[in-house]
Every structure is written in structure tokens, then in C-alpha cells.
Amino acid sequence: MKQKLKTHKAMAKRVQVTGSGKFMRRKVAINHLRTNKSSHFTQSADKKFQLATADTRRLKRLLPYAF
């Protein structure tokens, strides 16, 4: 009998998977010293962004049951 694949919990907390299978991530550097950053930067950084397609193969191994 094969072993079960384990979900990488740290990556599961950092990434969301959409219904179509895309990985969405947060932008970095938006919490620390936020008052010094422009409002245009912080508003755009609060949105979710699609992860690079080169990383999807590695993430499918880390999150085997996300699809």
C-alpha cells in the first residue's frame, strides 16, 4: 500500500488555489512600515496576484490535494 501524500502546511497558508487551478499569492513588503509607503502601492499590494507558472510544478508536489 502506498503512503499518503502530506500537504505542506506553510505553503497551504500562503497560497490560495482558484477554481480553475491557478495559484494566487499576496504581494510582499506591505505590512512593515506601511505608513511610509504610498497609498497607490498599498492598495495594489493588498490584492491577490497569480503565482509564476514556473512554480506551479513544485507547488503541485507541496499541495497534492488542492485540485
N, CA, C and O atoms as a Tripos MOL2 file, in Angstrom:
@<TRIPOS>MOLECULE
protein
  268   267    67     0     0
PROTEIN
NO_CHARGES

@<TRIPOS>ATOM
      1 N           0.8310   -1.1770    0.0000 N.3       1 MET1
      2 CA          0.0000    0.0000    0.0000 C.3       1 MET1
      3 C           0.8810    1.2490    0.0000 C.2       1 MET1
      4 O           1.8410    1.3340    0.7660 O.2       1 MET1
      5 N           0.5570    2.2120   -0.8540 N.am      2 LYS2
      6 CA          1.3460    3.4340   -0.9330 C.3       2 LYS2
      7 C           1.0420    4.3470    0.2460 C.2       2 LYS2
      8 O          -0.0400    4.3110    0.8330 O.2       2 LYS2
      9 N           2.0440    5.1740    0.5710 N.am      3 GLN3
     10 CA          1.8400    6.1390    1.6450 C.3       3 GLN3
     11 C           0.9960    7.3030    1.1460 C.2       3 GLN3
     12 O           0.9740    7.6060   -0.0470 O.2       3 GLN3
     13 N           0.3090    7.9450    2.0700 N.am      4 LYS4
     14 CA         -0.4360    9.1540    1.7380 C.3       4 LYS4
     15 C           0.5390   10.3040    1.5220 C.2       4 LYS4
     16 O           1.5960   10.3540    2.1520 O.2       4 LYS4
     17 N           0.1910   11.2110    0.6460 N.am      5 LEU5
     18 CA          0.9940   12.4070    0.4370 C.3       5 LEU5
     19 C           0.5800   13.4530    1.4600 C.2       5 LEU5
     20 O          -0.6080   13.6490    1.7140 O.2       5 LEU5
     21 N           1.5700   14.1250    2.0460 N.am      6 LYS6
     22 CA          1.2750   15.1220    3.0620 C.3       6 LYS6
     23 C           1.2410   16.5120    2.4440 C.2       6 LYS6
     24 O           2.0470   16.8350    1.5710 O.2       6 LYS6
     25 N           0.3070   17.3240    2.9020 N.am      7 THR7
     26 CA          0.2060   18.7090    2.4770 C.3       7 THR7
     27 C           1.2390   19.5320    3.2280 C.2       7 THR7
     28 O           1.3880   19.3860    4.4410 O.2       7 THR7
     29 N           1.9540   20.3940    2.5190 N.am      8 HIS8
     30 CA          2.9100   21.2990    3.1380 C.3       8 HIS8
     31 C           2.1140   22.4510    3.7440 C.2       8 HIS8
     32 O           1.6220   23.3170    3.0210 O.2       8 HIS8
     33 N           1.9890   22.4580    5.0680 N.am      9 LYS9
     34 CA          1.0680   23.3710    5.7500 C.3       9 LYS9
     35 C           1.4790   24.8360    5.6150 C.2       9 LYS9
     36 O           0.6130   25.7060    5.5170 O.2       9 LYS9
     37 N           2.7780   25.1270    5.6080 N.am     10 ALA10
     38 CA          3.2180   26.5110    5.4820 C.3      10 ALA10
     39 C           2.8340   27.0780    4.1180 C.2      10 ALA10
     40 O           2.4150   28.2320    4.0200 O.2      10 ALA10
     41 N           2.9730   26.2800    3.0760 N.am     11 MET11
     42 CA          2.6140   26.7550    1.7440 C.3      11 MET11
     43 C           1.1050   26.8360    1.5840 C.2      11 MET11
     44 O           0.6070   27.7040    0.8670 O.2      11 MET11
     45 N           0.3760   25.9560    2.2330 N.am     12 ALA12
     46 CA         -1.0830   25.9980    2.1570 C.3      12 ALA12
     47 C          -1.6400   27.2720    2.7790 C.2      12 ALA12
     48 O          -2.6970   27.7520    2.3680 O.2      12 ALA12
     49 N          -0.9320   27.8270    3.7710 N.am     13 LYS13
     50 CA         -1.3730   29.0680    4.3950 C.3      13 LYS13
     51 C          -1.0350   30.2900    3.5450 C.2      13 LYS13
     52 O          -1.7010   31.3200    3.6560 O.2      13 LYS13
     53 N          -0.0140   30.1900    2.7020 N.am     14 ARG14
     54 CA          0.4530   31.3330    1.9310 C.3      14 ARG14
     55 C          -0.1940   31.4510    0.5560 C.2      14 ARG14
     56 O          -0.1690   32.5240   -0.0460 O.2      14 ARG14
     57 N          -0.7660   30.3720    0.0540 N.am     15 VAL15
     58 CA         -1.2520   30.3300   -1.3180 C.3      15 VAL15
     59 C          -2.6970   29.8770   -1.3380 C.2      15 VAL15
     60 O          -3.0820   28.9800   -0.5880 O.2      15 VAL15
     61 N          -3.4990   30.4950   -2.1950 N.am     16 GLN16
     62 CA         -4.8690   30.0470   -2.4140 C.3      16 GLN16
     63 C          -4.9840   29.4990   -3.8190 C.2      16 GLN16
     64 O          -4.3490   30.0130   -4.7400 O.2      16 GLN16
     65 N          -5.7880   28.4590   -3.9950 N.am     17 VAL17
     66 CA         -5.9960   27.8650   -5.3010 C.3      17 VAL17
     67 C          -7.3950   28.2410   -5.7700 C.2      17 VAL17
     68 O          -8.3710   28.0500   -5.0450 O.2      17 VAL17
     69 N          -7.4880   28.7800   -6.9960 N.am     18 THR18
     70 CA         -8.7830   29.1670   -7.5380 C.3      18 THR18
     71 C          -9.5050   27.9380   -8.0770 C.2      18 THR18
     72 O          -8.9470   26.8400   -8.1040 O.2      18 THR18
     73 N         -10.7290   28.1290   -8.4980 N.am     19 GLY19
     74 CA        -11.4950   27.0220   -9.0390 C.3      19 GLY19
     75 C         -10.9170   26.4710  -10.3260 C.2      19 GLY19
     76 O         -11.0660   25.2860  -10.6230 O.2      19 GLY19
     77 N         -10.2480   27.3370  -11.0990 N.am     20 SER20
     78 CA         -9.6510   26.8820  -12.3550 C.3      20 SER20
     79 C          -8.2530   26.3110  -12.1580 C.2      20 SER20
     80 O          -7.6360   25.8500  -13.1190 O.2      20 SER20
     81 N          -7.7350   26.3340  -10.9080 N.am     21 GLY21
     82 CA         -6.4470   25.7190  -10.6280 C.3      21 GLY21
     83 C          -5.2760   26.6770  -10.5990 C.2      21 GLY21
     84 O          -4.1290   26.2330  -10.5440 O.2      21 GLY21
     85 N          -5.5250   27.9800  -10.6360 N.am     22 LYS22
     86 CA         -4.4370   28.9410  -10.5640 C.3      22 LYS22
     87 C          -4.0570   29.1770   -9.1080 C.2      22 LYS22
     88 O          -4.9060   29.1070   -8.2190 O.2      22 LYS22
     89 N          -2.7820   29.4550   -8.8690 N.am     23 PHE23
     90 CA         -2.2940   29.7620   -7.5330 C.3      23 PHE23
     91 C          -2.2440   31.2750   -7.3660 C.2      23 PHE23
     92 O          -1.6440   31.9800   -8.1770 O.2      23 PHE23
     93 N          -2.8830   31.7700   -6.3020 N.am     24 MET24
     94 CA         -2.9070   33.2040   -6.0300 C.3      24 MET24
     95 C          -2.1000   33.4580   -4.7550 C.2      24 MET24
     96 O          -2.2000   32.7200   -3.7750 O.2      24 MET24
     97 N          -1.2940   34.5290   -4.7980 N.am     25 ARG25
     98 CA         -0.4260   34.8640   -3.6700 C.3      25 ARG25
     99 C          -0.5910   36.3320   -3.3160 C.2      25 ARG25
    100 O          -1.1510   37.1120   -4.0870 O.2      25 ARG25
    101 N          -0.0910   36.7000   -2.1300 N.am     26 ARG26
    102 CA         -0.0640   38.0870   -1.6940 C.3      26 ARG26
    103 C           1.2400   38.7240   -2.1200 C.2      26 ARG26
    104 O           2.2430   38.0330   -2.3010 O.2      26 ARG26
    105 N           1.2350   40.0300   -2.2800 N.am     27 LYS27
    106 CA          2.4910   40.7270   -2.5330 C.3      27 LYS27
    107 C           3.2630   40.8490   -1.2270 C.2      27 LYS27
    108 O           2.6830   40.8040   -0.1420 O.2      27 LYS27
    109 N           4.5670   41.0030   -1.3460 N.am     28 VAL28
    110 CA          5.4220   41.0800   -0.1670 C.3      28 VAL28
    111 C           5.6180   42.5390    0.2430 C.2      28 VAL28
    112 O           5.3110   43.4590   -0.5140 O.2      28 VAL28
    113 N           6.1330   42.7260    1.4510 N.am     29 ALA29
    114 CA          6.5620   44.0360    1.9800 C.3      29 ALA29
    115 C           5.4190   45.0260    2.0650 C.2      29 ALA29
    116 O           5.5820   46.1800    1.6690 O.2      29 ALA29
    117 N           4.2510   44.6050    2.5760 N.am     30 ILE30
    118 CA          3.1630   45.5690    2.6950 C.3      30 ILE30
    119 C           2.7530   45.8310    4.1380 C.2      30 ILE30
    120 O           1.9530   46.7340    4.3810 O.2      30 ILE30
    121 N           3.2660   45.0840    5.0980 N.am     31 ASN31
    122 CA          2.8690   45.3130    6.4840 C.3      31 ASN31
    123 C           3.8750   46.1510    7.2570 C.2      31 ASN31
    124 O           3.4810   47.0040    8.0510 O.2      31 ASN31
    125 N           5.1530   45.9270    7.0420 N.am     32 HIS32
    126 CA          6.1840   46.6040    7.8270 C.3      32 HIS32
    127 C           6.3840   48.0190    7.2910 C.2      32 HIS32
    128 O           6.5860   48.2070    6.0910 O.2      32 HIS32
    129 N           6.3280   49.0240    8.1870 N.am     33 LEU33
    130 CA          6.4860   50.4420    7.8400 C.3      33 LEU33
    131 C           5.5050   50.8660    6.7460 C.2      33 LEU33
    132 O           5.8840   51.4920    5.7570 O.2      33 LEU33
    133 N           4.2620   50.5170    6.9470 N.am     34 ARG34
    134 CA          3.2520   50.7660    5.9230 C.3      34 ARG34
    135 C           2.9030   52.2530    5.7920 C.2      34 ARG34
    136 O           2.4740   52.6880    4.7240 O.2      34 ARG34
    137 N           3.0770   53.0280    6.8500 N.am     35 THR35
    138 CA          2.7180   54.4410    6.7860 C.3      35 THR35
    139 C           3.6290   55.2200    5.8540 C.2      35 THR35
    140 O           3.2240   56.2570    5.3270 O.2      35 THR35
    141 N           4.8590   54.7440    5.6370 N.am     36 ASN36
    142 CA          5.7870   55.4350    4.7480 C.3      36 ASN36
    143 C           5.5310   55.1230    3.2790 C.2      36 ASN36
    144 O           6.0520   55.8140    2.4030 O.2      36 ASN36
    145 N           4.7460   54.1070    3.0010 N.am     37 LYS37
    146 CA          4.5140   53.7120    1.6240 C.3      37 LYS37
    147 C           3.3180   54.4670    1.0560 C.2      37 LYS37
    148 O           2.4180   54.8720    1.7900 O.2      37 LYS37
    149 N           3.3230   54.6480   -0.2510 N.am     38 SER38
    150 CA          2.2590   55.4100   -0.8870 C.3      38 SER38
    151 C           0.9550   54.6100   -0.8620 C.2      38 SER38
    152 O           0.9630   53.3800   -0.8150 O.2      38 SER38
    153 N          -0.1600   55.3360   -0.8960 N.am     39 SER39
    154 CA         -1.4590   54.6650   -0.8630 C.3      39 SER39
    155 C          -1.6920   53.8790   -2.1420 C.2      39 SER39
    156 O          -2.3620   52.8460   -2.1200 O.2      39 SER39
    157 N          -1.1480   54.3540   -3.2560 N.am     40 HIS40
    158 CA         -1.2880   53.6140   -4.5130 C.3      40 HIS40
    159 C          -0.5870   52.2630   -4.4210 C.2      40 HIS40
    160 O          -1.1010   51.2590   -4.9130 O.2      40 HIS40
    161 N           0.5830   52.2380   -3.7910 N.am     41 PHE41
    162 CA          1.3150   50.9820   -3.6310 C.3      41 PHE41
    163 C           0.5770   50.0290   -2.7060 C.2      41 PHE41
    164 O           0.4390   48.8450   -3.0130 O.2      41 PHE41
    165 N           0.0990   50.5410   -1.5670 N.am     42 THR42
    166 CA         -0.5440   49.6530   -0.5990 C.3      42 THR42
    167 C          -1.8700   49.1130   -1.1090 C.2      42 THR42
    168 O          -2.2160   47.9690   -0.8130 O.2      42 THR42
    169 N          -2.6240   49.9080   -1.8710 N.am     43 GLN43
    170 CA         -3.8870   49.4230   -2.4250 C.3      43 GLN43
    171 C          -3.6540   48.3380   -3.4610 C.2      43 GLN43
    172 O          -4.3970   47.3580   -3.5160 O.2      43 GLN43
    173 N          -2.6300   48.5090   -4.2790 N.am     44 SER44
    174 CA         -2.3560   47.4880   -5.2890 C.3      44 SER44
    175 C          -1.7290   46.2430   -4.6630 C.2      44 SER44
    176 O          -1.9130   45.1380   -5.1730 O.2      44 SER44
    177 N          -0.9960   46.4070   -3.5710 N.am     45 ALA45
    178 CA         -0.3420   45.2760   -2.9320 C.3      45 ALA45
    179 C          -1.3230   44.4400   -2.1180 C.2      45 ALA45
    180 O          -1.0430   43.2760   -1.8300 O.2      45 ALA45
    181 N          -2.4690   45.0110   -1.7410 N.am     46 ASP46
    182 CA         -3.4430   44.2620   -0.9550 C.3      46 ASP46
    183 C          -4.1810   43.2220   -1.7840 C.2      46 ASP46
    184 O          -4.8070   42.3200   -1.2260 O.2      46 ASP46
    185 N          -4.1190   43.3310   -3.1050 N.am     47 LYS47
    186 CA         -4.8250   42.3840   -3.9620 C.3      47 LYS47
    187 C          -4.0250   41.1010   -4.1110 C.2      47 LYS47
    188 O          -2.8350   41.0590   -3.8000 O.2      47 LYS47
    189 N          -4.6850   40.0590   -4.5860 N.am     48 LYS48
    190 CA         -4.0110   38.7900   -4.8460 C.3      48 LYS48
    191 C          -3.4450   38.7930   -6.2650 C.2      48 LYS48
    192 O          -4.0350   39.3630   -7.1830 O.2      48 LYS48
    193 N          -2.2950   38.1480   -6.4270 N.am     49 PHE49
    194 CA         -1.6440   38.0660   -7.7160 C.3      49 PHE49
    195 C          -1.3900   36.6100   -8.0570 C.2      49 PHE49
    196 O          -1.2180   35.7700   -7.1730 O.2      49 PHE49
    197 N          -1.3700   36.3240   -9.3430 N.am     50 GLN50
    198 CA         -1.1410   34.9560   -9.7750 C.3      50 GLN50
    199 C           0.3320   34.6150   -9.6320 C.2      50 GLN50
    200 O           1.2050   35.4240   -9.9460 O.2      50 GLN50
    201 N           0.5950   33.4110   -9.1550 N.am     51 LEU51
    202 CA          1.9610   32.9450   -8.9960 C.3      51 LEU51
    203 C           2.5550   32.6320  -10.3670 C.2      51 LEU51
    204 O           1.8170   32.3280  -11.3050 O.2      51 LEU51
    205 N           3.8640   32.7020  -10.4910 N.am     52 ALA52
    206 CA          4.5250   32.4130  -11.7550 C.3      52 ALA52
    207 C           4.2730   30.9630  -12.1570 C.2      52 ALA52
    208 O           4.2230   30.0750  -11.3060 O.2      52 ALA52
    209 N           4.1180   30.7360  -13.4280 N.am     53 THR53
    210 CA          3.8050   29.3860  -13.9020 C.3      53 THR53
    211 C           4.9600   28.4210  -13.6900 C.2      53 THR53
    212 O           4.7460   27.2100  -13.6330 O.2      53 THR53
    213 N           6.1810   28.9330  -13.5730 N.am     54 ALA54
    214 CA          7.3340   28.0660  -13.3350 C.3      54 ALA54
    215 C           7.2660   27.4110  -11.9590 C.2      54 ALA54
    216 O           7.8630   26.3570  -11.7450 O.2      54 ALA54
    217 N           6.5440   28.0270  -11.0270 N.am     55 ASP55
    218 CA          6.4530   27.4830   -9.6710 C.3      55 ASP55
    219 C           5.3120   26.4930   -9.5000 C.2      55 ASP55
    220 O           5.2300   25.8410   -8.4590 O.2      55 ASP55
    221 N           4.4360   26.3570  -10.4780 N.am     56 THR56
    222 CA          3.2570   25.5120  -10.2910 C.3      56 THR56
    223 C           3.6170   24.0390  -10.1630 C.2      56 THR56
    224 O           2.9500   23.3020   -9.4370 O.2      56 THR56
    225 N           4.6720   23.5960  -10.8650 N.am     57 ARG57
    226 CA          5.0530   22.1810  -10.7780 C.3      57 ARG57
    227 C           5.5060   21.8340   -9.3610 C.2      57 ARG57
    228 O           5.1560   20.7750   -8.8380 O.2      57 ARG57
    229 N           6.2800   22.7210   -8.7420 N.am     58 ARG58
    230 CA          6.7370   22.4900   -7.3750 C.3      58 ARG58
    231 C           5.5700   22.5460   -6.3910 C.2      58 ARG58
    232 O           5.5180   21.7680   -5.4380 O.2      58 ARG58
    233 N           4.6320   23.4690   -6.6260 N.am     59 LEU59
    234 CA          3.5010   23.6090   -5.7160 C.3      59 LEU59
    235 C           2.5340   22.4360   -5.8080 C.2      59 LEU59
    236 O           1.8790   22.1020   -4.8210 O.2      59 LEU59
    237 N           2.4330   21.8130   -6.9590 N.am     60 LYS60
    238 CA          1.5730   20.6410   -7.0750 C.3      60 LYS60
    239 C           2.1030   19.4860   -6.2440 C.2      60 LYS60
    240 O           1.3420   18.6320   -5.7910 O.2      60 LYS60
    241 N           3.4270   19.4670   -6.0440 N.am     61 ARG61
    242 CA          4.0030   18.4560   -5.1670 C.3      61 ARG61
    243 C           3.7820   18.8100   -3.7000 C.2      61 ARG61
    244 O           3.5740   17.9220   -2.8720 O.2      61 ARG61
    245 N           3.8250   20.1130   -3.3710 N.am     62 LEU62
    246 CA          3.6450   20.5320   -1.9860 C.3      62 LEU62
    247 C           2.1710   20.4720   -1.5630 C.2      62 LEU62
    248 O           1.8690   20.1910   -0.4030 O.2      62 LEU62
    249 N           1.2600   20.7350   -2.5020 N.am     63 LEU63
    250 CA         -0.1730   20.7320   -2.2020 C.3      63 LEU63
    251 C          -0.8700   19.6930   -3.0810 C.2      63 LEU63
    252 O          -1.5380   20.0620   -4.0470 O.2      63 LEU63
    253 N          -0.7300   18.4290   -2.7740 N.am     64 PRO64
    254 CA         -1.2580   17.3920   -3.6810 C.3      64 PRO64
    255 C          -2.7670   17.3240   -3.7430 C.2      64 PRO64
    256 O          -3.3080   16.8530   -4.7440 O.2      64 PRO64
    257 N          -3.4690   17.7720   -2.7230 N.am     65 TYR65
    258 CA         -4.9350   17.6290   -2.6990 C.3      65 TYR65
    259 C          -5.6330   18.9660   -2.9100 C.2      65 TYR65
    260 O          -6.8040   19.1080   -2.5560 O.2      65 TYR65
    261 N          -4.9480   19.9390   -3.4720 N.am     66 ALA66
    262 CA         -5.5230   21.2640   -3.6700 C.3      66 ALA66
    263 C          -6.3730   21.3480   -4.9220 C.2      66 ALA66
    264 O          -7.0690   22.3420   -5.1320 O.2      66 ALA66
    265 N          -6.3290   20.3210   -5.7570 N.am     67 PHE67
    266 CA         -7.0560   20.3820   -7.0400 C.3      67 PHE67
    267 C          -8.2820   19.5020   -7.0250 C.2      67 PHE67
    268 O          -9.0060   19.4340   -8.0190 O.2      67 PHE67
@<TRIPOS>BOND
     1     1     2 1
     2     2     3 1
     3     3     4 2
     4     3     5 am
     5     5     6 1
     6     6     7 1
     7     7     8 2
     8     7     9 am
     9     9    10 1
    10    10    11 1
    11    11    12 2
    12    11    13 am
    13    13    14 1
    14    14    15 1
    15    15    16 2
    16    15    17 am
    17    17    18 1
    18    18    19 1
    19    19    20 2
    20    19    21 am
    21    21    22 1
    22    22    23 1
    23    23    24 2
    24    23    25 am
    25    25    26 1
    26    26    27 1
    27    27    28 2
    28    27    29 am
    29    29    30 1
    30    30    31 1
    31    31    32 2
    32    31    33 am
    33    33    34 1
    34    34    35 1
    35    35    36 2
    36    35    37 am
    37    37    38 1
    38    38    39 1
    39    39    40 2
    40    39    41 am
    41    41    42 1
    42    42    43 1
    43    43    44 2
    44    43    45 am
    45    45    46 1
    46    46    47 1
    47    47    48 2
    48    47    49 am
    49    49    50 1
    50    50    51 1
    51    51    52 2
    52    51    53 am
    53    53    54 1
    54    54    55 1
    55    55    56 2
    56    55    57 am
    57    57    58 1
    58    58    59 1
    59    59    60 2
    60    59    61 am
    61    61    62 1
    62    62    63 1
    63    63    64 2
    64    63    65 am
    65    65    66 1
    66    66    67 1
    67    67    68 2
    68    67    69 am
    69    69    70 1
    70    70    71 1
    71    71    72 2
    72    71    73 am
    73    73    74 1
    74    74    75 1
    75    75    76 2
    76    75    77 am
    77    77    78 1
    78    78    79 1
    79    79    80 2
    80    79    81 am
    81    81    82 1
    82    82    83 1
    83    83    84 2
    84    83    85 am
    85    85    86 1
    86    86    87 1
    87    87    88 2
    88    87    89 am
    89    89    90 1
    90    90    91 1
    91    91    92 2
    92    91    93 am
    93    93    94 1
    94    94    95 1
    95    95    96 2
    96    95    97 am
    97    97    98 1
    98    98    99 1
    99    99   100 2
   100    99   101 am
   101   101   102 1
   102   102   103 1
   103   103   104 2
   104   103   105 am
   105   105   106 1
   106   106   107 1
   107   107   108 2
   108   107   109 am
   109   109   110 1
   110   110   111 1
   111   111   112 2
   112   111   113 am
   113   113   114 1
   114   114   115 1
   115   115   116 2
   116   115   117 am
   117   117   118 1
   118   118   119 1
   119   119   120 2
   120   119   121 am
   121   121   122 1
   122   122   123 1
   123   123   124 2
   124   123   125 am
   125   125   126 1
   126   126   127 1
   127   127   128 2
   128   127   129 am
   129   129   130 1
   130   130   131 1
   131   131   132 2
   132   131   133 am
   133   133   134 1
   134   134   135 1
   135   135   136 2
   136   135   137 am
   137   137   138 1
   138   138   139 1
   139   139   140 2
   140   139   141 am
   141   141   142 1
   142   142   143 1
   143   143   144 2
   144   143   145 am
   145   145   146 1
   146   146   147 1
   147   147   148 2
   148   147   149 am
   149   149   150 1
   150   150   151 1
   151   151   152 2
   152   151   153 am
   153   153   154 1
   154   154   155 1
   155   155   156 2
   156   155   157 am
   157   157   158 1
   158   158   159 1
   159   159   160 2
   160   159   161 am
   161   161   162 1
   162   162   163 1
   163   163   164 2
   164   163   165 am
   165   165   166 1
   166   166   167 1
   167   167   168 2
   168   167   169 am
   169   169   170 1
   170   170   171 1
   171   171   172 2
   172   171   173 am
   173   173   174 1
   174   174   175 1
   175   175   176 2
   176   175   177 am
   177   177   178 1
   178   178   179 1
   179   179   180 2
   180   179   181 am
   181   181   182 1
   182   182   183 1
   183   183   184 2
   184   183   185 am
   185   185   186 1
   186   186   187 1
   187   187   188 2
   188   187   189 am
   189   189   190 1
   190   190   191 1
   191   191   192 2
   192   191   193 am
   193   193   194 1
   194   194   195 1
   195   195   196 2
   196   195   197 am
   197   197   198 1
   198   198   199 1
   199   199   200 2
   200   199   201 am
   201   201   202 1
   202   202   203 1
   203   203   204 2
   204   203   205 am
   205   205   206 1
   206   206   207 1
   207   207   208 2
   208   207   209 am
   209   209   210 1
   210   210   211 1
   211   211   212 2
   212   211   213 am
   213   213   214 1
   214   214   215 1
   215   215   216 2
   216   215   217 am
   217   217   218 1
   218   218   219 1
   219   219   220 2
   220   219   221 am
   221   221   222 1
   222   222   223 1
   223   223   224 2
   224   223   225 am
   225   225   226 1
   226   226   227 1
   227   227   228 2
   228   227   229 am
   229   229   230 1
   230   230   231 1
   231   231   232 2
   232   231   233 am
   233   233   234 1
   234   234   235 1
   235   235   236 2
   236   235   237 am
   237   237   238 1
   238   238   239 1
   239   239   240 2
   240   239   241 am
   241   241   242 1
   242   242   243 1
   243   243   244 2
   244   243   245 am
   245   245   246 1
   246   246   247 1
   247   247   248 2
   248   247   249 am
   249   249   250 1
   250   250   251 1
   251   251   252 2
   252   251   253 am
   253   253   254 1
   254   254   255 1
   255   255   256 2
   256   255   257 am
   257   257   258 1
   258   258   259 1
   259   259   260 2
   260   259   261 am
   261   261   262 1
   262   262   263 1
   263   263   264 2
   264   263   265 am
   265   265   266 1
   266   266   267 1
   267   267   268 2
@<TRIPOS>SUBSTRUCTURE
     1 MET1         2 RESIDUE 1 A MET
     2 LYS2         6 RESIDUE 1 A LYS
     3 GLN3        10 RESIDUE 1 A GLN
     4 LYS4        14 RESIDUE 1 A LYS
     5 LEU5        18 RESIDUE 1 A LEU
     6 LYS6        22 RESIDUE 1 A LYS
     7 THR7        26 RESIDUE 1 A THR
     8 HIS8        30 RESIDUE 1 A HIS
     9 LYS9        34 RESIDUE 1 A LYS
    10 ALA10       38 RESIDUE 1 A ALA
    11 MET11       42 RESIDUE 1 A MET
    12 ALA12       46 RESIDUE 1 A ALA
    13 LYS13       50 RESIDUE 1 A LYS
    14 ARG14       54 RESIDUE 1 A ARG
    15 VAL15       58 RESIDUE 1 A VAL
    16 GLN16       62 RESIDUE 1 A GLN
    17 VAL17       66 RESIDUE 1 A VAL
    18 THR18       70 RESIDUE 1 A THR
    19 GLY19       74 RESIDUE 1 A GLY
    20 SER20       78 RESIDUE 1 A SER
    21 GLY21       82 RESIDUE 1 A GLY
    22 LYS22       86 RESIDUE 1 A LYS
    23 PHE23       90 RESIDUE 1 A PHE
    24 MET24       94 RESIDUE 1 A MET
    25 ARG25       98 RESIDUE 1 A ARG
    26 ARG26      102 RESIDUE 1 A ARG
    27 LYS27      106 RESIDUE 1 A LYS
    28 VAL28      110 RESIDUE 1 A VAL
    29 ALA29      114 RESIDUE 1 A ALA
    30 ILE30      118 RESIDUE 1 A ILE
    31 ASN31      122 RESIDUE 1 A ASN
    32 HIS32      126 RESIDUE 1 A HIS
    33 LEU33      130 RESIDUE 1 A LEU
    34 ARG34      134 RESIDUE 1 A ARG
    35 THR35      138 RESIDUE 1 A THR
    36 ASN36      142 RESIDUE 1 A ASN
    37 LYS37      146 RESIDUE 1 A LYS
    38 SER38      150 RESIDUE 1 A SER
    39 SER39      154 RESIDUE 1 A SER
    40 HIS40      158 RESIDUE 1 A HIS
    41 PHE41      162 RESIDUE 1 A PHE
    42 THR42      166 RESIDUE 1 A THR
    43 GLN43      170 RESIDUE 1 A GLN
    44 SER44      174 RESIDUE 1 A SER
    45 ALA45      178 RESIDUE 1 A ALA
    46 ASP46      182 RESIDUE 1 A ASP
    47 LYS47      186 RESIDUE 1 A LYS
    48 LYS48      190 RESIDUE 1 A LYS
    49 PHE49      194 RESIDUE 1 A PHE
    50 GLN50      198 RESIDUE 1 A GLN
    51 LEU51      202 RESIDUE 1 A LEU
    52 ALA52      206 RESIDUE 1 A ALA
    53 THR53      210 RESIDUE 1 A THR
    54 ALA54      214 RESIDUE 1 A ALA
    55 ASP55      218 RESIDUE 1 A ASP
    56 THR56      222 RESIDUE 1 A THR
    57 ARG57      226 RESIDUE 1 A ARG
    58 ARG58      230 RESIDUE 1 A ARG
    59 LEU59      234 RESIDUE 1 A LEU
    60 LYS60      238 RESIDUE 1 A LYS
    61 ARG61      242 RESIDUE 1 A ARG
    62 LEU62      246 RESIDUE 1 A LEU
    63 LEU63      250 RESIDUE 1 A LEU
    64 PRO64      254 RESIDUE 1 A PRO
    65 TYR65      258 RESIDUE 1 A TYR
    66 ALA66      262 RESIDUE 1 A ALA
    67 PHE67      266 RESIDUE 1 A PHE
